[in-house]
Amino acid sequence: MNKAYFIFSFLMFWLAQMSYGQTRSELENSLSELSEWKYTDETDIWNILVHTSELLTSCIESGVINGSDSLGNLEVTQSADGLLKVYTFAYHSGGTRGSVNNSVIQFIKSDGSYEIVGSGKEMSFYQIEKLPSSNDGLYLLLGVEKCSSRMYQSLAWVIDVSSDSINTNYNGFQGGFSSVSYYDDVYSGDHSCIACMDYDINRNELVFGEMGEDDFMEGYLTEKALLDKRSYKNLEFDAELKQFRIKHF
């Protein structure tokens, strides 16, 4: 009886490992297909993106891949505490935009299980910072993306995991917005730092690069702020109100 149970358990484990290995191999093939895709191909890029997201989600849930894995066309950015990770994959637009990034977000819940959602944003995320707040569940995600030959977009996005789930619609910015975007025309303003957006951990401030006449913001701003581009460089996170606010007018 014990021997039969052991053989059965080993067989189930072996089959599971074979399945996981097959799923990882399928993911690698799908990521490769994205890398090699051309806009002249008959294959629908949307179908490849959906399939890749499904395979990636399956691999994360089964533990086949993690934040330390190195797979072609897959970049992983994570918070310092390791609880929040963003997996990004891309394809080439075939035009002046260049690479188009897509991603899924993984959060490790209090019971050790995962919640995984699509970001819904075409953005390459390069930094995740935990914000100081009483609910202890707010994270700031910073990303950047090329829009065209002369326009770049950087994004600051606050998500909330305090309820042990991912809330991507948290009002993290003054005015009731979950994110703020900075659009930088490369021929306007400071040419040495394109779409620069940084978070100062010591001052809890979101700082933007020098803005030119053709640069603009989208997200949290009031009409008065739109008339004063100096306001863009003074966004401070208020731990009590749990959102970024314009520091000075």
Beta strands, then each sheet from edge to edge (+ up, - down):
strand 1: 75-78
strand 2: 84-92
strand 3: 99-108
strand 4: 114-118
strand 5: 124-130
strand 6: 138-146
strand 7: 151-160
strand 8: 179-185
strand 9: 197-200
strand 10: 205-208
strand 11: 216-218
strand 12: 235-238
strand 13: 243-246
sheet 1: 1+ 2- 3+ 4-
sheet 2: 5+ 6- 7+ 8- 11+
sheet 3: 9+ 10- 12+ 13-
end
